[in-house]
Amino acid sequence: MEITEVRVRKVNKEGRMKAVVSITLDHVFVVHDIKVIEGERGLFIAMPSRKNSEGEHIDVAHPITQEAREYVQNEILKVYRSLEE
């Protein structure tokens, strides 16, 4: 799996959410609504989610392994930070 495109849409409002991102995988599959969040220990990503009937947020799509999660997060944050410069 390779991330072949990262599209960042910055959020111009106060709060912890800094951007909404779409990624394309291998030029053929897109994941929308990944959020860039400012946490206590720095930036991180939150995968797309929906609320279930109990009010819990459940990920709609997410990496299964820690290695895949780190790859996705690193690629997204690299592009996000390049827009800050």
Stockholm file with secondary structure:
# STOCKHOLM 1.0

chainA/1-85         MEITEVRVRKVNKEGRMKAVVSITLDHVFVVHDIKVIEGERGLFIAMPSRKNSEGEHIDVAHPITQEAREYVQNEILKVYRSLEE
#=GR chainA/1-85 SS CCEEEEEEEECCSSSSEEEEEEEEETTTEEEEEEEEEEETTEEEEECCEEECTTSCEEESSCCSSHHHHHHHHHHHHHHHHHHHC
#=GC SS_cons        CCEEEEEEEECCSSSSEEEEEEEEETTTEEEEEEEEEEETTEEEEECCEEECTTSCEEESSCCSSHHHHHHHHHHHHHHHHHHHC
//
